[in-house]
C-alpha cells in the first residue's frame, strides 16, 4: 500500500487555508495555516497543517512563530515532515519578515532619538544567537550613510577594534556614529565591559573628530541606551 502526502487541495473545502484566505483575508488564518500555505504539502499520512503545528511546537523555550527565529537549517530538518526544501522555505520566510519589518521603517532614517534607532534594528537583532556589533554611520543631520556588522562574538562577548570602526567611519565620511549590539540572553543591561568599551570608543572618536552619539544594547524587545544612562 502506497503512503500518500496530503496536499492542501485534499483538505475539506471549508478547512483549506487558500479558500479561507480568499474569502476573508489572511488575517483569519492561524499561524499553522499560514505556514501550511507556504509549505504546500504535508508528509505521509499527515496534512500540511499538521506538519506546521509540529514546527510551531518544536522549540520548548520559544514556542510558536517566535521559535522560527531560533531555528537553523539543521533544526528544521530534524522535524518530521520537514525536508531540505521546506526547511529552506521556512528560513527564507523568517528572513523576509525581518527585512519587511526593517523596510517599513526606511522612511525614518534620520535617527534623532535612541528609541528610533532601537526600533529600526530591533527585529533584526533581538533574536540573534550570538553577540553582533553593528556600526551605524551618519552625516551631520543624523541620516544614515551606511550600516554594517563590525564584529561577531561569542554568546557572552564581542571584540571591538577602534581602528576598524573609525577607518570605516572615515571611508564613508561619517560625522556621527552609533554602535549597537545584542545580548542573546534578552537582558539589555550593560556589563562593565560594555561601559568600558563605550568610553574607549568615545575617546577615540574625539581624537579623530567623529562623535559617538550612542551605544545601544538590544535585548528581547527592549533596549538600553548608554547615552541615556549617562555613559556618553
C-alpha atoms as a printed R data frame, in Angstrom:
    type eleno elety resid chain resno       x      y      z
1   ATOM     1    CA   UNK     A     1   0.000  0.000  0.000
2   ATOM     2    CA   UNK     A     2   1.496  3.329 -1.048
3   ATOM     3    CA   UNK     A     3   1.648  6.069  1.541
4   ATOM     4    CA   UNK     A     4   0.303  9.395  0.493
5   ATOM     5    CA   UNK     A     5   1.234 13.035  1.107
6   ATOM     6    CA   UNK     A     6  -1.784 15.170  1.809
7   ATOM     7    CA   UNK     A     7  -1.891 18.449 -0.046
8   ATOM     8    CA   UNK     A     8  -3.949 21.498  0.828
9   ATOM     9    CA   UNK     A     9  -6.278 20.683 -2.079
10  ATOM    10    CA   UNK     A    10  -7.188 17.362 -0.461
11  ATOM    11    CA   UNK     A    11  -8.485 19.027  2.686
12  ATOM    12    CA   UNK     A    12 -12.240 19.659  3.049
13  ATOM    13    CA   UNK     A    13 -13.137 22.889  1.276
14  ATOM    14    CA   UNK     A    14 -14.105 24.676  4.499
15  ATOM    15    CA   UNK     A    15 -10.711 23.845  6.031
16  ATOM    16    CA   UNK     A    16  -8.478 24.877  3.149
17  ATOM    17    CA   UNK     A    17  -6.359 27.913  4.008
18  ATOM    18    CA   UNK     A    18  -6.405 29.151  0.392
19  ATOM    19    CA   UNK     A    19 -10.194 29.309  0.322
20  ATOM    20    CA   UNK     A    20 -10.393 30.845  3.809
21  ATOM    21    CA   UNK     A    21  -7.869 33.498  2.821
22  ATOM    22    CA   UNK     A    22  -9.665 34.265 -0.438
23  ATOM    23    CA   UNK     A    23 -12.993 34.633  1.337
24  ATOM    24    CA   UNK     A    24 -11.983 36.507  4.489
25  ATOM    25    CA   UNK     A    25  -8.359 37.589  4.103
26  ATOM    26    CA   UNK     A    26  -5.105 36.198  5.576
27  ATOM    27    CA   UNK     A    27  -5.898 37.602  8.999
28  ATOM    28    CA   UNK     A    28  -8.355 34.777  9.660
29  ATOM    29    CA   UNK     A    29  -5.721 32.088  9.176
30  ATOM    30    CA   UNK     A    30  -3.995 30.552 12.168
31  ATOM    31    CA   UNK     A    31  -0.202 30.561 12.400
32  ATOM    32    CA   UNK     A    32  -0.191 26.885 11.391
33  ATOM    33    CA   UNK     A    33  -2.407 27.567  8.380
34  ATOM    34    CA   UNK     A    34  -0.141 30.364  7.198
35  ATOM    35    CA   UNK     A    35   2.865 28.051  7.397
36  ATOM    36    CA   UNK     A    36   0.882 25.318  5.639
37  ATOM    37    CA   UNK     A    37   0.241 27.628  2.689
38  ATOM    38    CA   UNK     A    38   3.984 28.233  2.417
39  ATOM    39    CA   UNK     A    39   4.913 24.540  2.704
40  ATOM    40    CA   UNK     A    40   2.035 23.411  0.430
41  ATOM    41    CA   UNK     A    41   2.257 19.671  1.181
42  ATOM    42    CA   UNK     A    42   2.325 17.529  4.251
43  ATOM    43    CA   UNK     A    43   4.006 14.181  4.731
44  ATOM    44    CA   UNK     A    44   2.931 10.551  4.755
45  ATOM    45    CA   UNK     A    45  -0.443 10.357  6.471
46  ATOM    46    CA   UNK     A    46  -0.469 13.994  7.582
47  ATOM    47    CA   UNK     A    47  -1.825 17.267  6.300
48  ATOM    48    CA   UNK     A    48   0.413 20.265  5.753
49  ATOM    49    CA   UNK     A    49  -1.291 21.938  8.720
50  ATOM    50    CA   UNK     A    50  -0.297 19.034 10.977
51  ATOM    51    CA   UNK     A    51   3.354 19.413  9.973
52  ATOM    52    CA   UNK     A    52   3.104 23.186 10.544
53  ATOM    53    CA   UNK     A    53   1.761 22.593 14.062
54  ATOM    54    CA   UNK     A    54   4.784 20.379 14.772
55  ATOM    55    CA   UNK     A    55   7.121 23.140 13.543
56  ATOM    56    CA   UNK     A    56   5.462 25.666 15.846
57  ATOM    57    CA   UNK     A    57   5.775 23.271 18.781
58  ATOM    58    CA   UNK     A    58   9.427 22.352 18.161
59  ATOM    59    CA   UNK     A    59  11.058 24.948 20.408
60  ATOM    60    CA   UNK     A    60  10.207 24.467 24.063
61  ATOM    61    CA   UNK     A    61  11.921 27.698 25.057
62  ATOM    62    CA   UNK     A    62  10.290 29.739 22.264
63  ATOM    63    CA   UNK     A    63   7.002 28.097 21.244
64  ATOM    64    CA   UNK     A    64   5.004 29.417 18.303
65  ATOM    65    CA   UNK     A    65   6.163 31.669 15.493
66  ATOM    66    CA   UNK     A    66   8.932 33.230 17.573
67  ATOM    67    CA   UNK     A    67  10.646 29.834 17.610
68  ATOM    68    CA   UNK     A    68  11.366 30.130 13.884
69  ATOM    69    CA   UNK     A    69  13.784 32.942 14.702
70  ATOM    70    CA   UNK     A    70  15.809 30.498 16.800
71  ATOM    71    CA   UNK     A    71  15.969 27.591 14.334
72  ATOM    72    CA   UNK     A    72  18.641 26.851 11.774
73  ATOM    73    CA   UNK     A    73  18.561 24.504  8.791
74  ATOM    74    CA   UNK     A    74  19.617 21.503 10.871
75  ATOM    75    CA   UNK     A    75  16.920 22.156 13.483
76  ATOM    76    CA   UNK     A    76  14.193 22.386 10.874
77  ATOM    77    CA   UNK     A    77  15.301 19.257  9.038
78  ATOM    78    CA   UNK     A    78  15.164 17.315 12.301
79  ATOM    79    CA   UNK     A    79  11.384 17.861 12.423
80  ATOM    80    CA   UNK     A    80   9.317 15.041 10.937
81  ATOM    81    CA   UNK     A    81   7.874 16.151  7.608
82  ATOM    82    CA   UNK     A    82  10.446 18.913  7.000
83  ATOM    83    CA   UNK     A    83  12.995 18.133  4.347
84  ATOM    84    CA   UNK     A    84  15.637 20.288  2.738
85  ATOM    85    CA   UNK     A    85  13.260 22.304  0.522
86  ATOM    86    CA   UNK     A    86  10.695 23.052  3.230
87  ATOM    87    CA   UNK     A    87  13.466 23.961  5.689
88  ATOM    88    CA   UNK     A    88  14.940 26.449  3.230
89  ATOM    89    CA   UNK     A    89  11.483 27.885  2.515
90  ATOM    90    CA   UNK     A    90  10.873 28.496  6.201
91  ATOM    91    CA   UNK     A    91  14.311 30.057  6.735
92  ATOM    92    CA   UNK     A    92  13.698 32.405  3.805
93  ATOM    93    CA   UNK     A    93  10.265 33.398  5.095
94  ATOM    94    CA   UNK     A    94  11.775 34.173  8.512
95  ATOM    95    CA   UNK     A    95  14.463 36.327  6.910
96  ATOM    96    CA   UNK     A    96  11.853 38.047  4.744
97  ATOM    97    CA   UNK     A    97   9.777 39.056  7.786
98  ATOM    98    CA   UNK     A    98  12.853 40.644  9.370
99  ATOM    99    CA   UNK     A    99  13.601 42.596  6.210
100 ATOM   100    CA   UNK     A   100   9.979 43.677  5.861
101 ATOM   101    CA   UNK     A   101   9.952 44.964  9.439
102 ATOM   102    CA   UNK     A   102  13.079 46.987  8.705
103 ATOM   103    CA   UNK     A   103  11.862 48.185  5.288
104 ATOM   104    CA   UNK     A   104   8.689 49.665  6.766
105 ATOM   105    CA   UNK     A   105  10.886 51.970  8.833
106 ATOM   106    CA   UNK     A   106  13.144 53.083  5.985
107 ATOM   107    CA   UNK     A   107  11.357 56.406  5.726
108 ATOM   108    CA   UNK     A   108  12.629 57.449  9.158
109 ATOM   109    CA   UNK     A   109  16.320 57.013  8.551
110 ATOM   110    CA   UNK     A   110  17.193 60.218 10.387
111 ATOM   111    CA   UNK     A   111  17.970 58.941 13.869
112 ATOM   112    CA   UNK     A   112  17.083 61.651 16.352
113 ATOM   113    CA   UNK     A   113  16.415 59.562 19.474
114 ATOM   114    CA   UNK     A   114  17.640 56.228 20.896
115 ATOM   115    CA   UNK     A   115  14.069 54.928 20.531
116 ATOM   116    CA   UNK     A   116  14.040 55.463 16.752
117 ATOM   117    CA   UNK     A   117  17.386 53.675 16.417
118 ATOM   118    CA   UNK     A   118  16.353 50.729 18.582
119 ATOM   119    CA   UNK     A   119  13.002 50.438 16.821
120 ATOM   120    CA   UNK     A   120  14.679 50.291 13.421
121 ATOM   121    CA   UNK     A   121  17.069 47.472 14.347
122 ATOM   122    CA   UNK     A   122  15.002 45.599 16.942
123 ATOM   123    CA   UNK     A   123  13.518 42.845 14.765
124 ATOM   124    CA   UNK     A   124  16.814 42.260 13.014
125 ATOM   125    CA   UNK     A   125  18.831 41.910 16.214
126 ATOM   126    CA   UNK     A   126  16.583 40.704 19.041
127 ATOM   127    CA   UNK     A   127  16.691 37.001 18.109
128 ATOM   128    CA   UNK     A   128  20.380 36.696 17.195
129 ATOM   129    CA   UNK     A   129  22.018 33.724 18.913
130 ATOM   130    CA   UNK     A   130  25.461 35.323 19.092
131 ATOM   131    CA   UNK     A   131  26.534 38.815 20.014
132 ATOM   132    CA   UNK     A   132  26.925 41.036 16.983
133 ATOM   133    CA   UNK     A   133  28.007 44.644 16.899
134 ATOM   134    CA   UNK     A   134  26.517 46.988 14.313
135 ATOM   135    CA   UNK     A   135  28.159 50.228 13.265
136 ATOM   136    CA   UNK     A   136  25.794 52.945 12.005
137 ATOM   137    CA   UNK     A   137  27.492 55.837 10.213
138 ATOM   138    CA   UNK     A   138  25.644 59.126  9.769
139 ATOM   139    CA   UNK     A   139  26.024 62.612  8.353
140 ATOM   140    CA   UNK     A   140  25.679 65.852 10.306
141 ATOM   141    CA   UNK     A   141  21.868 65.604 10.169
142 ATOM   142    CA   UNK     A   142  21.878 62.082 11.626
143 ATOM   143    CA   UNK     A   143  20.889 60.471  8.331
144 ATOM   144    CA   UNK     A   144  22.309 57.016  7.644
145 ATOM   145    CA   UNK     A   145  25.228 56.847  5.260
146 ATOM   146    CA   UNK     A   146  25.976 53.174  5.850
147 ATOM   147    CA   UNK     A   147  25.469 50.467  8.434
148 ATOM   148    CA   UNK     A   148  27.368 47.204  8.810
149 ATOM   149    CA   UNK     A   149  28.192 44.366 11.154
150 ATOM   150    CA   UNK     A   150  31.563 45.254 12.620
151 ATOM   151    CA   UNK     A   151  32.095 42.331 14.995
152 ATOM   152    CA   UNK     A   152  30.677 38.879 15.651
153 ATOM   153    CA   UNK     A   153  31.461 37.496 19.063
154 ATOM   154    CA   UNK     A   154  30.542 34.563 21.201
155 ATOM   155    CA   UNK     A   155  27.306 34.308 23.141
156 ATOM   156    CA   UNK     A   156  28.838 36.291 26.002
157 ATOM   157    CA   UNK     A   157  31.278 38.768 24.474
158 ATOM   158    CA   UNK     A   158  32.382 40.657 21.387
159 ATOM   159    CA   UNK     A   159  35.756 42.008 20.346
160 ATOM   160    CA   UNK     A   160  35.747 45.549 19.012
161 ATOM   161    CA   UNK     A   161  38.541 47.244 17.122
162 ATOM   162    CA   UNK     A   162  38.525 51.068 17.350
163 ATOM   163    CA   UNK     A   163  40.813 51.121 14.323
164 ATOM   164    CA   UNK     A   164  38.329 49.203 12.149
165 ATOM   165    CA   UNK     A   165  35.385 51.277 13.354
166 ATOM   166    CA   UNK     A   166  36.946 54.641 12.620
167 ATOM   167    CA   UNK     A   167  38.594 53.585  9.369
168 ATOM   168    CA   UNK     A   168  35.121 52.694  8.127
169 ATOM   169    CA   UNK     A   169  33.661 55.906  9.504
170 ATOM   170    CA   UNK     A   170  36.316 57.934  7.691
171 ATOM   171    CA   UNK     A   171  35.811 55.930  4.498
172 ATOM   172    CA   UNK     A   172  32.110 56.835  4.411
173 ATOM   173    CA   UNK     A   173  32.774 60.406  5.587
174 ATOM   174    CA   UNK     A   174  30.666 59.966  8.695
175 ATOM   175    CA   UNK     A   175  30.283 62.829 11.148
176 ATOM   176    CA   UNK     A   176  28.438 60.796 13.780
177 ATOM   177    CA   UNK     A   177  28.321 57.105 14.582
178 ATOM   178    CA   UNK     A   178  26.173 54.833 16.712
179 ATOM   179    CA   UNK     A   179  27.113 51.393 17.969
180 ATOM   180    CA   UNK     A   180  24.515 48.706 18.630
181 ATOM   181    CA   UNK     A   181  24.937 45.196 19.915
182 ATOM   182    CA   UNK     A   182  22.596 42.498 21.124
183 ATOM   183    CA   UNK     A   183  22.526 40.435 24.280
184 ATOM   184    CA   UNK     A   184  21.362 36.910 23.352
185 ATOM   185    CA   UNK     A   185  20.114 36.474 26.928
186 ATOM   186    CA   UNK     A   186  17.418 39.046 26.165
187 ATOM   187    CA   UNK     A   187  18.564 41.288 29.036
188 ATOM   188    CA   UNK     A   188  19.910 44.608 27.669
189 ATOM   189    CA   UNK     A   189  21.545 45.781 30.907
190 ATOM   190    CA   UNK     A   190  25.161 46.783 30.179
191 ATOM   191    CA   UNK     A   191  28.087 44.864 31.550
192 ATOM   192    CA   UNK     A   192  31.163 46.544 32.976
193 ATOM   193    CA   UNK     A   193  32.928 45.653 29.727
194 ATOM   194    CA   UNK     A   194  30.156 47.309 27.688
195 ATOM   195    CA   UNK     A   195  30.578 50.544 29.625
196 ATOM   196    CA   UNK     A   196  34.367 50.462 29.408
197 ATOM   197    CA   UNK     A   197  34.284 49.796 25.660
198 ATOM   198    CA   UNK     A   198  31.812 52.636 25.110
199 ATOM   199    CA   UNK     A   199  34.009 55.149 26.903
200 ATOM   200    CA   UNK     A   200  37.055 53.950 24.973
201 ATOM   201    CA   UNK     A   201  35.213 54.415 21.653
202 ATOM   202    CA   UNK     A   202  34.032 57.871 22.683
203 ATOM   203    CA   UNK     A   203  37.605 58.943 23.440
204 ATOM   204    CA   UNK     A   204  38.881 57.505 20.139
205 ATOM   205    CA   UNK     A   205  36.134 59.340 18.259
206 ATOM   206    CA   UNK     A   206  37.047 62.617 19.908
207 ATOM   207    CA   UNK     A   207  40.622 62.218 18.655
208 ATOM   208    CA   UNK     A   208  39.586 61.821 15.006
209 ATOM   209    CA   UNK     A   209  36.659 64.249 15.108
210 ATOM   210    CA   UNK     A   210  33.859 61.690 14.791
211 ATOM   211    CA   UNK     A   211  31.212 61.762 17.505
212 ATOM   212    CA   UNK     A   212  29.960 58.575 19.128
213 ATOM   213    CA   UNK     A   213  26.310 59.544 19.618
214 ATOM   214    CA   UNK     A   214  25.200 56.395 21.405
215 ATOM   215    CA   UNK     A   215  25.815 52.761 22.156
216 ATOM   216    CA   UNK     A   216  22.520 50.873 22.255
217 ATOM   217    CA   UNK     A   217  22.140 47.374 23.645
218 ATOM   218    CA   UNK     A   218  19.303 45.334 22.168
219 ATOM   219    CA   UNK     A   219  17.519 42.752 24.306
220 ATOM   220    CA   UNK     A   220  14.329 40.822 23.664
221 ATOM   221    CA   UNK     A   221  12.004 43.609 22.522
222 ATOM   222    CA   UNK     A   222  13.685 46.081 24.867
223 ATOM   223    CA   UNK     A   223  16.827 48.174 24.779
224 ATOM   224    CA   UNK     A   224  19.139 50.345 26.842
225 ATOM   225    CA   UNK     A   225  20.854 53.492 25.570
226 ATOM   226    CA   UNK     A   226  24.212 54.138 27.192
227 ATOM   227    CA   UNK     A   227  23.867 57.803 26.215
228 ATOM   228    CA   UNK     A   228  20.616 57.999 28.178
229 ATOM   229    CA   UNK     A   229  22.346 56.206 31.043
230 ATOM   230    CA   UNK     A   230  24.967 58.985 31.148
231 ATOM   231    CA   UNK     A   231  27.967 56.977 29.908
232 ATOM   232    CA   UNK     A   232  28.467 59.111 26.789
